[in-house]
Amino acid sequence: QASGGEDEIQQLQKALLDYLDENTEIDASLVFSRKFYIAQWFRDTTMETEKAIKSQKDEDSSEGTHHAKDVETTGQIMHRAESRKKFLRSIIKTAPSQFSTLKINSDTVDYEDACLIVRYLASMRPFAQSFDIYLTQ
């Protein structure tokens, strides 16, 4: 199930980056936005991996190994992180002009769709997910 969610997120990320690439002629600042998103997602992957491995080690030391079936192994965590980083590296290495030829589907993303994608991806970030906790406190 996690890999299905990862695929969906990567498709959305790629669609957003494709939209930014297509509109760089209209607004040159979108080139920097595209680079920012790639760097932010790469950083997020690293941070999430470190956090997952740390929480796994904490659970192993406090509860023993009887819940090992429910917890991802370090190898699984690292494999997922490497596949995400490989995806982002492939986008970095692709020239912006070549990027539009690598679309996942033929549908183009318009401004409204791009806004929805940005909001959805932002809602997946840790701060957005913990915002309700901050409000209740």
C-alpha positions as CSV (number, residue, x, y, z in Angstrom):
1,Q,0.0,0.0,0.0
2,A,2.9,2.4,0.8
3,S,4.4,1.8,-2.6
4,G,1.0,2.7,-4.3
5,G,0.9,5.9,-2.3
6,E,4.5,6.6,-3.2
7,D,3.7,6.1,-6.9
8,E,0.8,8.5,-6.6
9,I,2.9,11.2,-4.9
10,Q,5.7,10.8,-7.5
11,Q,3.2,11.1,-10.4
12,L,1.8,14.3,-8.8
13,Q,5.4,15.7,-8.2
14,K,6.2,14.9,-11.9
15,A,3.0,16.6,-13.1
16,L,3.8,19.7,-11.1
17,L,7.4,19.9,-12.3
18,D,6.1,19.4,-15.9
19,Y,3.7,22.3,-15.4
20,L,6.5,24.5,-14.1
21,D,8.7,23.5,-17.0
22,E,6.1,24.3,-19.6
23,N,5.5,27.8,-18.2
24,T,9.1,28.9,-17.7
25,E,8.9,31.0,-20.8
26,I,6.0,33.0,-19.3
27,D,7.6,33.4,-15.8
28,A,11.3,32.8,-15.4
29,S,11.0,32.5,-11.6
30,L,9.3,29.1,-12.2
31,V,12.8,27.7,-13.0
32,F,13.8,28.4,-9.4
33,S,10.5,27.1,-8.1
34,R,11.1,23.8,-9.9
35,K,14.6,23.5,-8.4
36,F,13.3,24.4,-4.9
37,Y,10.7,21.7,-5.0
38,I,13.2,19.0,-6.2
39,A,15.6,20.0,-3.4
40,Q,12.8,20.1,-0.8
41,W,11.5,16.7,-1.7
42,F,15.1,15.3,-1.7
43,R,15.6,16.8,1.8
44,D,12.2,15.5,3.0
45,T,13.2,12.0,1.9
46,T,16.4,12.1,3.8
47,M,14.7,13.5,7.0
48,E,11.8,10.9,6.8
49,T,14.3,8.1,6.4
50,E,16.4,9.1,9.4
51,K,13.2,9.6,11.5
52,A,11.8,6.2,10.4
53,I,15.1,4.4,11.2
54,K,15.4,6.2,14.6
55,S,11.8,5.3,15.6
56,Q,12.3,1.7,14.5
57,K,15.5,1.4,16.7
58,D,13.6,3.0,19.6
59,E,10.7,0.5,19.2
60,D,13.2,-2.4,18.9
61,S,15.0,-1.4,22.1
62,S,11.9,-0.7,24.2
63,E,9.5,-3.5,23.1
64,G,11.7,-6.3,21.8
65,T,11.2,-7.9,18.5
66,H,7.8,-9.5,18.9
67,H,6.2,-6.6,16.8
68,A,8.7,-7.0,14.0
69,K,5.9,-8.0,11.5
70,D,4.3,-4.6,11.9
71,V,7.4,-2.5,11.7
72,E,9.4,-2.0,8.5
73,T,12.9,-3.3,8.4
74,T,15.8,-0.9,8.0
75,G,16.4,-2.5,4.6
76,Q,12.8,-1.7,3.5
77,I,13.1,1.9,4.7
78,M,16.4,2.4,2.9
79,H,15.1,0.8,-0.3
80,R,12.1,3.0,-0.4
81,A,14.2,6.1,0.3
82,E,16.7,5.1,-2.5
83,S,13.9,4.7,-5.0
84,R,12.5,8.1,-4.2
85,K,16.0,9.7,-4.4
86,K,16.6,7.9,-7.7
87,F,13.4,9.3,-9.1
88,L,14.4,12.9,-8.0
89,R,18.0,12.4,-9.4
90,S,16.5,11.3,-12.8
91,I,14.5,14.5,-12.9
92,I,17.6,16.7,-11.9
93,K,19.6,15.1,-14.7
94,T,16.9,15.6,-17.3
95,A,17.2,18.9,-19.1
96,P,14.0,21.0,-18.7
97,S,13.3,20.9,-22.4
98,Q,13.5,17.1,-22.4
99,F,11.4,16.8,-19.3
100,S,8.1,17.5,-21.1
101,T,8.7,14.4,-23.3
102,L,8.7,12.2,-20.2
103,K,5.1,12.9,-19.2
104,I,3.2,10.1,-17.4
105,N,0.0,10.8,-19.3
106,S,-1.0,13.0,-22.1
107,D,-3.1,15.2,-20.0
108,T,-1.6,18.6,-19.4
109,V,-1.9,20.3,-16.0
110,D,-3.3,23.8,-16.0
111,Y,-2.9,26.4,-13.3
112,E,-5.9,25.3,-11.2
113,D,-4.6,21.7,-11.2
114,A,-1.1,22.8,-10.3
115,C,-2.6,24.7,-7.3
116,L,-4.4,21.6,-6.2
117,I,-1.3,19.5,-6.5
118,V,0.7,22.0,-4.5
119,R,-1.9,22.0,-1.8
120,Y,-2.1,18.2,-1.6
121,L,1.6,17.8,-1.5
122,A,1.9,20.5,1.2
123,S,-0.7,18.7,3.2
124,M,1.5,15.6,3.3
125,R,4.3,17.5,5.0
126,P,4.9,16.9,8.7
127,F,4.0,20.5,9.7
128,A,0.7,20.4,8.0
129,Q,-0.2,17.1,9.5
130,S,0.6,18.3,13.0
131,F,-1.2,21.7,12.6
132,D,-4.3,20.4,14.4
133,I,-2.2,19.4,17.4
134,Y,-0.8,23.0,17.6
135,L,-4.3,24.5,17.4
136,T,-5.7,22.2,20.1
137,Q,-2.8,23.1,22.5
